[in-house]
Amino acid sequence: MGYTNYWTKSNKKKIAPAIIGQVNKILATYEQQSGEKVVKGFFHKDKAPTVSHTLIHFNVNKEDSGEDFFIDFKDGDSEYCKTEREPYDKAVKAVLMVLQSAGYLEEWHFDGDHDKDEYKDAVKLLQDAGIQYTAKMQSRW
């Protein structure tokens, strides 16, 4: 149970350098605005987040954060991340929006609607990171 983001990956197996750059920009902007350090994961708080050609793995350095955002393009399973509406949820959504618009996801959805603050906050984070929000980024299920 809990507030969750869900996604199904496409058949793409390698993340393009431009998308890696956008993901890194989102994480840096989130960290700068929130004051929360973005780390590799809940159990890896001493390591930088992983953003590579096949893997994105991050969380925040906070004792009561939700689950790690973890997406591995080497396997084809549908996935999810329970963020419990913690502030880093907007970074999770922003990353999913970028992946969706670039064709790395077939679909993504979350426990909520587009009129809620958590979605609007993610769109604002994208814009603050210098990434234009487009209709291709909207969740679909």
N, C-alpha and C positions, 0 to 999 in steps of 0.2 A: 504494500500500500504506500501511497505517497504521490506527490506531484512528479510526473514523469514526462520526458521527451522520448519519442519513438522514431525509428527510421529503418528503411530498407535500402541497402546499398545497391547501386547499379553494378554492371559487370566490369567497370573500370578498375584496374588493379594498381595504378600508379598515379599519385597526386602530382600535378604539374607545378613547377617552381612558382608560377604566378599565384597559385592558390595557396601554396605554403606561405608565401609572403603576406597574403591577405590574412591568413589565420594568425600568423605571428603579430601582425599589426593589430588585430582584434584583441589578442591577449595582452599586448603591451598597453593599449588604450584602456582596457578594463583595469589593469593593474594601476595605471596612473590615476584614473578617475576614482577608483574605489579605495585605494590604499591597501588592498589585499594582495599579497604576493601570490602569483600564479606559479604552481609547482607541478612536478610530474604526476603526483598522485597522493592520496591520503596517507599511504604508507611510504611515500618517497618525498617527504617535505623538504629534504635537503638537496633535491635535484631539480633542474630546470624542466619545464614541460617538454614532451617529445612532439615535434612536428616534423615529420619526415615524408618521404615519397610514398610510404605504405602505412604509416601509423600516426594518429593524433591521440595524445594521452595527456590530460591535465586535470587539475583540481585547484583549490586554493589552500593556502597554509592557515587553516582555521580548524580548531578542534571539533566543531560541530557541523562541518560541511556535509553536503550530500555525497552521492557516489562520484567516483572519477568519471569524467568523460573519456571514453575509450572507443576508438573506431580503427579497426585493422582491415585494410583493403585486400589482404591476402586471403581472407576467408569470406564467404558470401552470405553469412547469416544476417537476419534482421537483428537489430539491437535496440537498446534503450539506455537511458541514464536518469536515475531518480535524483533530482536536484532539491526536492523539498521546498521549492520556491526561495532557496537561498539566493543572495545577490548574484553569485556567479552563473545563475541560470541564464542571464542575458548573454553572457559570453558563449554558453553552450548553444543557445538559439542562434546567435549571430554566426557561429561557425557552421551550424547546420544550414543556415540560409545560403552561405557562400558555397557550400558543397552541393546544395540543391541546384543553385543557379548554374553551376559548372557541369552538371550532369553526373555527379558522383553518387547521388541518391535518387532512387526511383520515387521515394516518398518520405515525408516526415510529418509528424503530428505531435501535439502535446496536450496535456490535460488542462484545457482552457480554451479561450477564443481570442481572436485577433483584436478585440476591443479592450482587452485587459491590459493592465500596466506592464505585465511581464513581457508581452509581445512588443508593445510600444517601446519599452526600454531597450530591447534587443535591436530594434530598427534604429533607434537613436545611437546606440553603441556603434553600429555599422557606419552610420553617417559620420560620427565623431572620428572614426578610424579612417575616414576618407574613402569609404566604399559606398557606392550608390545603391540604394534599395530599389529592386525591380520586382515586377509581378512574378518572375520566375523563382523568386525566393520564398514565396508564400508556401505555407505548409499544405500538404495534400494527403489525403488518406483514403 
